[in-house]
Amino acid sequence: MDWQGQKLAEQLMQLMLVFFAVVAFIVGYVLGSFQTMLLIYGAGVVLTSLITVPNWPFFNRHPLNWLDPSEAEKHPKPQPAGAGSKKKASKK
């Protein structure tokens, strides 16, 4: 799953859970049934999980292009900021 796919999955999950929570609350309130409310919300959680958890192809629309190993050897590795310029502190 690429970065945009992760963002899409997160947004889709949040929207679906809120939608099912609102629908479950309204239906449970109108029918006066706590059990019905929980069943609707539980079904929504299961459906949301089935849509957002697997790595579906529509989550991979922007694949990352990795650098070839032969190309990576041509470029030096970055050095930590403090490794190259160590100054000795003089004591007074």
Jmol script that loads the backbone (N, CA, C; Angstrom):
load data "model"
ATOM      1  N   MET A   1       0.853  -1.173   0.000  1.00  0.00           N
ATOM      2  CA  MET A   1       0.000   0.000   0.000  1.00  0.00           C
ATOM      3  C   MET A   1       0.903   1.241   0.000  1.00  0.00           C
ATOM      4  N   ASP A   2       0.631   2.161  -0.917  1.00  0.00           N
ATOM      5  CA  ASP A   2       1.442   3.362  -0.992  1.00  0.00           C
ATOM      6  C   ASP A   2       0.924   4.421  -0.016  1.00  0.00           C
ATOM      7  N   TRP A   3       1.639   5.572   0.026  1.00  0.00           N
ATOM      8  CA  TRP A   3       1.295   6.617   1.000  1.00  0.00           C
ATOM      9  C   TRP A   3      -0.103   7.175   0.757  1.00  0.00           C
ATOM     10  N   GLN A   4      -0.435   7.437  -0.505  1.00  0.00           N
ATOM     11  CA  GLN A   4      -1.756   7.961  -0.805  1.00  0.00           C
ATOM     12  C   GLN A   4      -2.828   6.928  -0.499  1.00  0.00           C
ATOM     13  N   GLY A   5      -2.512   5.648  -0.696  1.00  0.00           N
ATOM     14  CA  GLY A   5      -3.439   4.568  -0.371  1.00  0.00           C
ATOM     15  C   GLY A   5      -3.691   4.476   1.129  1.00  0.00           C
ATOM     16  N   GLN A   6      -2.650   4.690   1.929  1.00  0.00           N
ATOM     17  CA  GLN A   6      -2.820   4.691   3.381  1.00  0.00           C
ATOM     18  C   GLN A   6      -3.707   5.847   3.820  1.00  0.00           C
ATOM     19  N   LYS A   7      -3.498   6.997   3.216  1.00  0.00           N
ATOM     20  CA  LYS A   7      -4.321   8.159   3.551  1.00  0.00           C
ATOM     21  C   LYS A   7      -5.778   7.915   3.158  1.00  0.00           C
ATOM     22  N   LEU A   8      -5.984   7.343   1.961  1.00  0.00           N
ATOM     23  CA  LEU A   8      -7.336   7.037   1.511  1.00  0.00           C
ATOM     24  C   LEU A   8      -8.008   6.026   2.427  1.00  0.00           C
ATOM     25  N   ALA A   9      -7.279   4.983   2.830  1.00  0.00           N
ATOM     26  CA  ALA A   9      -7.840   3.969   3.718  1.00  0.00           C
ATOM     27  C   ALA A   9      -8.221   4.568   5.070  1.00  0.00           C
ATOM     28  N   GLU A  10      -7.379   5.449   5.592  1.00  0.00           N
ATOM     29  CA  GLU A  10      -7.663   6.101   6.880  1.00  0.00           C
ATOM     30  C   GLU A  10      -8.896   6.988   6.787  1.00  0.00           C
ATOM     31  N   GLN A  11      -8.982   7.797   5.736  1.00  0.00           N
ATOM     32  CA  GLN A  11     -10.137   8.675   5.576  1.00  0.00           C
ATOM     33  C   GLN A  11     -11.420   7.878   5.352  1.00  0.00           C
ATOM     34  N   LEU A  12     -11.332   6.829   4.536  1.00  0.00           N
ATOM     35  CA  LEU A  12     -12.490   5.980   4.272  1.00  0.00           C
ATOM     36  C   LEU A  12     -12.961   5.298   5.549  1.00  0.00           C
ATOM     37  N   MET A  13     -12.017   4.814   6.360  1.00  0.00           N
ATOM     38  CA  MET A  13     -12.370   4.167   7.617  1.00  0.00           C
ATOM     39  C   MET A  13     -13.084   5.138   8.547  1.00  0.00           C
ATOM     40  N   GLN A  14     -12.559   6.344   8.683  1.00  0.00           N
ATOM     41  CA  GLN A  14     -13.167   7.323   9.579  1.00  0.00           C
ATOM     42  C   GLN A  14     -14.570   7.703   9.114  1.00  0.00           C
ATOM     43  N   LEU A  15     -14.723   7.949   7.825  1.00  0.00           N
ATOM     44  CA  LEU A  15     -16.036   8.314   7.304  1.00  0.00           C
ATOM     45  C   LEU A  15     -17.057   7.195   7.483  1.00  0.00           C
ATOM     46  N   MET A  16     -16.649   5.969   7.177  1.00  0.00           N
ATOM     47  CA  MET A  16     -17.578   4.844   7.281  1.00  0.00           C
ATOM     48  C   MET A  16     -17.990   4.583   8.730  1.00  0.00           C
ATOM     49  N   LEU A  17     -17.028   4.661   9.657  1.00  0.00           N
ATOM     50  CA  LEU A  17     -17.368   4.411  11.062  1.00  0.00           C
ATOM     51  C   LEU A  17     -18.313   5.474  11.610  1.00  0.00           C
ATOM     52  N   VAL A  18     -18.069   6.728  11.250  1.00  0.00           N
ATOM     53  CA  VAL A  18     -18.967   7.800  11.702  1.00  0.00           C
ATOM     54  C   VAL A  18     -20.350   7.621  11.071  1.00  0.00           C
ATOM     55  N   PHE A  19     -20.391   7.299   9.778  1.00  0.00           N
ATOM     56  CA  PHE A  19     -21.671   7.091   9.098  1.00  0.00           C
ATOM     57  C   PHE A  19     -22.468   5.968   9.762  1.00  0.00           C
ATOM     58  N   PHE A  20     -21.821   4.821   9.989  1.00  0.00           N
ATOM     59  CA  PHE A  20     -22.530   3.701  10.609  1.00  0.00           C
ATOM     60  C   PHE A  20     -22.924   4.002  12.047  1.00  0.00           C
ATOM     61  N   ALA A  21     -22.131   4.783  12.760  1.00  0.00           N
ATOM     62  CA  ALA A  21     -22.491   5.155  14.131  1.00  0.00           C
ATOM     63  C   ALA A  21     -23.747   6.025  14.138  1.00  0.00           C
ATOM     64  N   VAL A  22     -23.810   6.990  13.217  1.00  0.00           N
ATOM     65  CA  VAL A  22     -24.981   7.874  13.152  1.00  0.00           C
ATOM     66  C   VAL A  22     -26.222   7.083  12.741  1.00  0.00           C
ATOM     67  N   VAL A  23     -26.087   6.256  11.704  1.00  0.00           N
ATOM     68  CA  VAL A  23     -27.225   5.451  11.245  1.00  0.00           C
ATOM     69  C   VAL A  23     -27.684   4.500  12.348  1.00  0.00           C
ATOM     70  N   ALA A  24     -26.742   3.844  13.010  1.00  0.00           N
ATOM     71  CA  ALA A  24     -27.102   2.902  14.080  1.00  0.00           C
ATOM     72  C   ALA A  24     -27.800   3.624  15.220  1.00  0.00           C
ATOM     73  N   PHE A  25     -27.321   4.808  15.582  1.00  0.00           N
ATOM     74  CA  PHE A  25     -27.955   5.554  16.666  1.00  0.00           C
ATOM     75  C   PHE A  25     -29.380   5.954  16.298  1.00  0.00           C
ATOM     76  N   ILE A  26     -29.553   6.474  15.086  1.00  0.00           N
ATOM     77  CA  ILE A  26     -30.891   6.914  14.666  1.00  0.00           C
ATOM     78  C   ILE A  26     -31.857   5.739  14.608  1.00  0.00           C
ATOM     79  N   VAL A  27     -31.450   4.639  13.992  1.00  0.00           N
ATOM     80  CA  VAL A  27     -32.326   3.464  13.889  1.00  0.00           C
ATOM     81  C   VAL A  27     -32.610   2.900  15.278  1.00  0.00           C
ATOM     82  N   GLY A  28     -31.589   2.808  16.115  1.00  0.00           N
ATOM     83  CA  GLY A  28     -31.795   2.301  17.473  1.00  0.00           C
ATOM     84  C   GLY A  28     -32.712   3.194  18.282  1.00  0.00           C
ATOM     85  N   TYR A  29     -32.596   4.496  18.101  1.00  0.00           N
ATOM     86  CA  TYR A  29     -33.448   5.443  18.830  1.00  0.00           C
ATOM     87  C   TYR A  29     -34.902   5.343  18.362  1.00  0.00           C
ATOM     88  N   VAL A  30     -35.087   5.297  17.027  1.00  0.00           N
ATOM     89  CA  VAL A  30     -36.450   5.227  16.477  1.00  0.00           C
ATOM     90  C   VAL A  30     -37.129   3.926  16.873  1.00  0.00           C
ATOM     91  N   LEU A  31     -36.404   2.823  16.802  1.00  0.00           N
ATOM     92  CA  LEU A  31     -36.985   1.526  17.151  1.00  0.00           C
ATOM     93  C   LEU A  31     -36.965   1.259  18.653  1.00  0.00           C
ATOM     94  N   GLY A  32     -36.192   2.042  19.381  1.00  0.00           N
ATOM     95  CA  GLY A  32     -36.088   1.839  20.824  1.00  0.00           C
ATOM     96  C   GLY A  32     -35.388   0.540  21.172  1.00  0.00           C
ATOM     97  N   SER A  33     -34.402   0.174  20.341  1.00  0.00           N
ATOM     98  CA  SER A  33     -33.724  -1.101  20.535  1.00  0.00           C
ATOM     99  C   SER A  33     -32.211  -0.900  20.574  1.00  0.00           C
ATOM    100  N   PHE A  34     -31.656  -1.119  21.746  1.00  0.00           N
ATOM    101  CA  PHE A  34     -30.207  -1.033  21.916  1.00  0.00           C
ATOM    102  C   PHE A  34     -29.521  -2.160  21.151  1.00  0.00           C
ATOM    103  N   GLN A  35     -30.135  -3.340  21.138  1.00  0.00           N
ATOM    104  CA  GLN A  35     -29.573  -4.490  20.443  1.00  0.00           C
ATOM    105  C   GLN A  35     -29.475  -4.232  18.936  1.00  0.00           C
ATOM    106  N   THR A  36     -30.519  -3.655  18.355  1.00  0.00           N
ATOM    107  CA  THR A  36     -30.497  -3.331  16.928  1.00  0.00           C
ATOM    108  C   THR A  36     -29.400  -2.309  16.631  1.00  0.00           C
ATOM    109  N   MET A  37     -29.254  -1.324  17.505  1.00  0.00           N
ATOM    110  CA  MET A  37     -28.213  -0.321  17.326  1.00  0.00           C
ATOM    111  C   MET A  37     -26.831  -0.982  17.309  1.00  0.00           C
ATOM    112  N   LEU A  38     -26.579  -1.865  18.253  1.00  0.00           N
ATOM    113  CA  LEU A  38     -25.278  -2.539  18.311  1.00  0.00           C
ATOM    114  C   LEU A  38     -25.057  -3.446  17.107  1.00  0.00           C
ATOM    115  N   LEU A  39     -26.099  -4.123  16.651  1.00  0.00           N
ATOM    116  CA  LEU A  39     -25.948  -4.994  15.486  1.00  0.00           C
ATOM    117  C   LEU A  39     -25.630  -4.195  14.223  1.00  0.00           C
ATOM    118  N   ILE A  40     -26.287  -3.064  14.042  1.00  0.00           N
ATOM    119  CA  ILE A  40     -26.011  -2.232  12.871  1.00  0.00           C
ATOM    120  C   ILE A  40     -24.594  -1.680  12.934  1.00  0.00           C
ATOM    121  N   TYR A  41     -24.194  -1.193  14.097  1.00  0.00           N
ATOM    122  CA  TYR A  41     -22.837  -0.655  14.222  1.00  0.00           C
ATOM    123  C   TYR A  41     -21.789  -1.766  14.064  1.00  0.00           C
ATOM    124  N   GLY A  42     -22.047  -2.926  14.631  1.00  0.00           N
ATOM    125  CA  GLY A  42     -21.124  -4.055  14.478  1.00  0.00           C
ATOM    126  C   GLY A  42     -20.977  -4.474  13.025  1.00  0.00           C
ATOM    127  N   ALA A  43     -22.094  -4.502  12.292  1.00  0.00           N
ATOM    128  CA  ALA A  43     -22.032  -4.825  10.864  1.00  0.00           C
ATOM    129  C   ALA A  43     -21.238  -3.757  10.117  1.00  0.00           C
ATOM    130  N   GLY A  44     -21.391  -2.505  10.522  1.00  0.00           N
ATOM    131  CA  GLY A  44     -20.627  -1.428   9.904  1.00  0.00           C
ATOM    132  C   GLY A  44     -19.134  -1.551  10.156  1.00  0.00           C
ATOM    133  N   VAL A  45     -18.769  -1.952  11.357  1.00  0.00           N
ATOM    134  CA  VAL A  45     -17.349  -2.139  11.683  1.00  0.00           C
ATOM    135  C   VAL A  45     -16.764  -3.282  10.857  1.00  0.00           C
ATOM    136  N   VAL A  46     -17.516  -4.372  10.728  1.00  0.00           N
ATOM    137  CA  VAL A  46     -17.041  -5.512   9.932  1.00  0.00           C
ATOM    138  C   VAL A  46     -16.898  -5.104   8.465  1.00  0.00           C
ATOM    139  N   LEU A  47     -17.903  -4.421   7.910  1.00  0.00           N
ATOM    140  CA  LEU A  47     -17.839  -3.982   6.520  1.00  0.00           C
ATOM    141  C   LEU A  47     -16.683  -2.998   6.305  1.00  0.00           C
ATOM    142  N   THR A  48     -16.504  -2.074   7.242  1.00  0.00           N
ATOM    143  CA  THR A  48     -15.395  -1.123   7.151  1.00  0.00           C
ATOM    144  C   THR A  48     -14.057  -1.852   7.173  1.00  0.00           C
ATOM    145  N   SER A  49     -13.927  -2.851   8.022  1.00  0.00           N
ATOM    146  CA  SER A  49     -12.683  -3.623   8.091  1.00  0.00           C
ATOM    147  C   SER A  49     -12.423  -4.380   6.792  1.00  0.00           C
ATOM    148  N   LEU A  50     -13.471  -4.944   6.210  1.00  0.00           N
ATOM    149  CA  LEU A  50     -13.300  -5.684   4.961  1.00  0.00           C
ATOM    150  C   LEU A  50     -12.901  -4.769   3.803  1.00  0.00           C
ATOM    151  N   ILE A  51     -13.291  -3.517   3.874  1.00  0.00           N
ATOM    152  CA  ILE A  51     -12.959  -2.584   2.801  1.00  0.00           C
ATOM    153  C   ILE A  51     -11.590  -1.944   3.006  1.00  0.00           C
ATOM    154  N   THR A  52     -11.242  -1.598   4.236  1.00  0.00           N
ATOM    155  CA  THR A  52     -10.026  -0.812   4.461  1.00  0.00           C
ATOM    156  C   THR A  52      -8.793  -1.613   4.874  1.00  0.00           C
ATOM    157  N   VAL A  53      -8.943  -2.788   5.442  1.00  0.00           N
ATOM    158  CA  VAL A  53      -7.769  -3.519   5.934  1.00  0.00           C
ATOM    159  C   VAL A  53      -7.005  -4.247   4.830  1.00  0.00           C
ATOM    160  N   PRO A  54      -7.657  -4.996   3.921  1.00  0.00           N
ATOM    161  CA  PRO A  54      -6.869  -5.674   2.884  1.00  0.00           C
ATOM    162  C   PRO A  54      -6.203  -4.677   1.930  1.00  0.00           C
ATOM    163  N   ASN A  55      -5.150  -5.121   1.316  1.00  0.00           N
ATOM    164  CA  ASN A  55      -4.398  -4.279   0.383  1.00  0.00           C
ATOM    165  C   ASN A  55      -5.028  -4.393  -1.011  1.00  0.00           C
ATOM    166  N   TRP A  56      -6.153  -3.720  -1.201  1.00  0.00           N
ATOM    167  CA  TRP A  56      -6.865  -3.750  -2.476  1.00  0.00           C
ATOM    168  C   TRP A  56      -6.073  -2.971  -3.529  1.00  0.00           C
ATOM    169  N   PRO A  57      -6.267  -3.313  -4.821  1.00  0.00           N
ATOM    170  CA  PRO A  57      -5.520  -2.619  -5.889  1.00  0.00           C
ATOM    171  C   PRO A  57      -5.754  -1.111  -5.937  1.00  0.00           C
ATOM    172  N   PHE A  58      -6.933  -0.627  -5.543  1.00  0.00           N
ATOM    173  CA  PHE A  58      -7.162   0.811  -5.609  1.00  0.00           C
ATOM    174  C   PHE A  58      -6.398   1.577  -4.538  1.00  0.00           C
ATOM    175  N   PHE A  59      -5.762   0.879  -3.599  1.00  0.00           N
ATOM    176  CA  PHE A  59      -4.876   1.536  -2.631  1.00  0.00           C
ATOM    177  C   PHE A  59      -3.444   1.636  -3.155  1.00  0.00           C
ATOM    178  N   ASN A  60      -3.170   1.059  -4.325  1.00  0.00           N
ATOM    179  CA  ASN A  60      -1.817   1.034  -4.902  1.00  0.00           C
ATOM    180  C   ASN A  60      -1.742   1.789  -6.220  1.00  0.00           C
ATOM    181  N   ARG A  61      -2.410   2.896  -6.324  1.00  0.00           N
ATOM    182  CA  ARG A  61      -2.419   3.649  -7.580  1.00  0.00           C
ATOM    183  C   ARG A  61      -1.169   4.498  -7.769  1.00  0.00           C
ATOM    184  N   HIS A  62      -0.433   4.770  -6.712  1.00  0.00           N
ATOM    185  CA  HIS A  62       0.766   5.623  -6.783  1.00  0.00           C
ATOM    186  C   HIS A  62       1.963   4.869  -6.205  1.00  0.00           C
ATOM    187  N   PRO A  63       2.496   3.871  -6.927  1.00  0.00           N
ATOM    188  CA  PRO A  63       3.610   3.091  -6.372  1.00  0.00           C
ATOM    189  C   PRO A  63       4.881   3.928  -6.250  1.00  0.00           C
ATOM    190  N   LEU A  64       5.695   3.564  -5.283  1.00  0.00           N
ATOM    191  CA  LEU A  64       6.972   4.247  -5.071  1.00  0.00           C
ATOM    192  C   LEU A  64       8.016   3.665  -6.022  1.00  0.00           C
ATOM    193  N   ASN A  65       8.834   4.533  -6.604  1.00  0.00           N
ATOM    194  CA  ASN A  65       9.929   4.082  -7.465  1.00  0.00           C
ATOM    195  C   ASN A  65      11.199   4.006  -6.627  1.00  0.00           C
ATOM    196  N   TRP A  66      11.645   2.783  -6.371  1.00  0.00           N
ATOM    197  CA  TRP A  66      12.844   2.589  -5.570  1.00  0.00           C
ATOM    198  C   TRP A  66      14.079   2.765  -6.449  1.00  0.00           C
ATOM    199  N   LEU A  67      15.172   3.192  -5.844  1.00  0.00           N
ATOM    200  CA  LEU A  67      16.429   3.382  -6.541  1.00  0.00           C
ATOM    201  C   LEU A  67      17.082   2.023  -6.762  1.00  0.00           C
ATOM    202  N   ASP A  68      17.591   1.787  -7.992  1.00  0.00           N
ATOM    203  CA  ASP A  68      18.279   0.531  -8.285  1.00  0.00           C
ATOM    204  C   ASP A  68      19.542   0.429  -7.440  1.00  0.00           C
ATOM    205  N   PRO A  69      19.937  -0.781  -7.028  1.00  0.00           N
ATOM    206  CA  PRO A  69      21.159  -0.920  -6.211  1.00  0.00           C
ATOM    207  C   PRO A  69      22.413  -0.396  -6.918  1.00  0.00           C
ATOM    208  N   SER A  70      22.501  -0.594  -8.232  1.00  0.00           N
ATOM    209  CA  SER A  70      23.687  -0.100  -8.950  1.00  0.00           C
ATOM    210  C   SER A  70      23.730   1.429  -8.944  1.00  0.00           C
ATOM    211  N   GLU A  71      22.578   2.068  -9.031  1.00  0.00           N
ATOM    212  CA  GLU A  71      22.506   3.528  -8.983  1.00  0.00           C
ATOM    213  C   GLU A  71      22.779   4.033  -7.565  1.00  0.00           C
ATOM    214  N   ALA A  72      22.352   3.294  -6.561  1.00  0.00           N
ATOM    215  CA  ALA A  72      22.557   3.706  -5.172  1.00  0.00           C
ATOM    216  C   ALA A  72      24.035   3.712  -4.799  1.00  0.00           C
ATOM    217  N   GLU A  73      24.832   2.818  -5.400  1.00  0.00           N
ATOM    218  CA  GLU A  73      26.261   2.759  -5.091  1.00  0.00           C
ATOM    219  C   GLU A  73      27.008   3.982  -5.617  1.00  0.00           C
ATOM    220  N   LYS A  74      26.476   4.645  -6.640  1.00  0.00           N
ATOM    221  CA  LYS A  74      27.132   5.820  -7.216  1.00  0.00           C
ATOM    222  C   LYS A  74      27.030   7.042  -6.313  1.00  0.00           C
ATOM    223  N   HIS A  75      26.037   7.061  -5.452  1.00  0.00           N
ATOM    224  CA  HIS A  75      25.802   8.219  -4.592  1.00  0.00           C
ATOM    225  C   HIS A  75      26.272   7.920  -3.173  1.00  0.00           C
ATOM    226  N   PRO A  76      27.049   8.824  -2.579  1.00  0.00           N
ATOM    227  CA  PRO A  76      27.534   8.585  -1.202  1.00  0.00           C
ATOM    228  C   PRO A  76      26.380   8.658  -0.204  1.00  0.00           C
ATOM    229  N   LYS A  77      26.552   7.929   0.862  1.00  0.00           N
ATOM    230  CA  LYS A  77      25.551   7.965   1.929  1.00  0.00           C
ATOM    231  C   LYS A  77      25.679   9.279   2.694  1.00  0.00           C
ATOM    232  N   PRO A  78      24.562   9.849   3.113  1.00  0.00           N
ATOM    233  CA  PRO A  78      24.650  11.092   3.891  1.00  0.00           C
ATOM    234  C   PRO A  78      25.289  10.838   5.252  1.00  0.00           C
ATOM    235  N   GLN A  79      26.121  11.785   5.674  1.00  0.00           N
ATOM    236  CA  GLN A  79      26.802  11.681   6.961  1.00  0.00           C
ATOM    237  C   GLN A  79      26.014  12.443   8.018  1.00  0.00           C
ATOM    238  N   PRO A  80      26.061  11.987   9.259  1.00  0.00           N
ATOM    239  CA  PRO A  80      25.400  12.748  10.331  1.00  0.00           C
ATOM    240  C   PRO A  80      25.968  14.161  10.420  1.00  0.00           C
ATOM    241  N   ALA A  81      25.184  15.093  10.881  1.00  0.00           N
ATOM    242  CA  ALA A  81      25.566  16.508  10.894  1.00  0.00           C
ATOM    243  C   ALA A  81      26.811  16.782  11.724  1.00  0.00           C
ATOM    244  N   GLY A  82      26.991  16.121  12.846  1.00  0.00           N
ATOM    245  CA  GLY A  82      28.107  16.411  13.731  1.00  0.00           C
ATOM    246  C   GLY A  82      29.345  15.573  13.470  1.00  0.00           C
ATOM    247  N   ALA A  83      29.333  14.640  12.540  1.00  0.00           N
ATOM    248  CA  ALA A  83      30.446  13.717  12.361  1.00  0.00           C
ATOM    249  C   ALA A  83      31.646  14.364  11.672  1.00  0.00           C
ATOM    250  N   GLY A  84      31.440  15.258  10.719  1.00  0.00           N
ATOM    251  CA  GLY A  84      32.541  15.803   9.941  1.00  0.00           C
ATOM    252  C   GLY A  84      33.204  17.012  10.563  1.00  0.00           C
ATOM    253  N   SER A  85      32.542  17.741  11.374  1.00  0.00           N
ATOM    254  CA  SER A  85      33.100  19.002  11.878  1.00  0.00           C
ATOM    255  C   SER A  85      33.174  19.002  13.403  1.00  0.00           C
ATOM    256  N   LYS A  86      34.095  18.214  13.923  1.00  0.00           N
ATOM    257  CA  LYS A  86      34.275  18.194  15.378  1.00  0.00           C
ATOM    258  C   LYS A  86      35.344  19.206  15.749  1.00  0.00           C
ATOM    259  N   LYS A  87      35.000  20.098  16.622  1.00  0.00           N
ATOM    260  CA  LYS A  87      35.956  21.093  17.101  1.00  0.00           C
ATOM    261  C   LYS A  87      36.309  20.786  18.546  1.00  0.00           C
ATOM    262  N   LYS A  88      37.594  20.964  18.844  1.00  0.00           N
ATOM    263  CA  LYS A  88      38.014  20.737  20.213  1.00  0.00           C
ATOM    264  C   LYS A  88      37.724  21.993  21.027  1.00  0.00           C
ATOM    265  N   ALA A  89      37.103  21.795  22.118  1.00  0.00           N
ATOM    266  CA  ALA A  89      36.808  22.938  22.999  1.00  0.00           C
ATOM    267  C   ALA A  89      38.037  23.233  23.835  1.00  0.00           C
ATOM    268  N   SER A  90      38.458  24.480  23.826  1.00  0.00           N
ATOM    269  CA  SER A  90      39.620  24.856  24.625  1.00  0.00           C
ATOM    270  C   SER A  90      39.155  25.257  26.020  1.00  0.00           C
ATOM    271  N   LYS A  91      39.872  24.768  26.999  1.00  0.00           N
ATOM    272  CA  LYS A  91      39.544  25.086  28.385  1.00  0.00           C
ATOM    273  C   LYS A  91      40.364  26.276  28.839  1.00  0.00           C
ATOM    274  N   LYS A  92      39.742  27.218  29.481  1.00  0.00           N
ATOM    275  CA  LYS A  92      40.451  28.407  29.947  1.00  0.00           C
ATOM    276  C   LYS A  92      40.694  28.363  31.418  1.00  0.00           C
TER     277      LYS A  92
END
end "model"
wireframe off; spacefill off
backbone 0.3
color backbone group
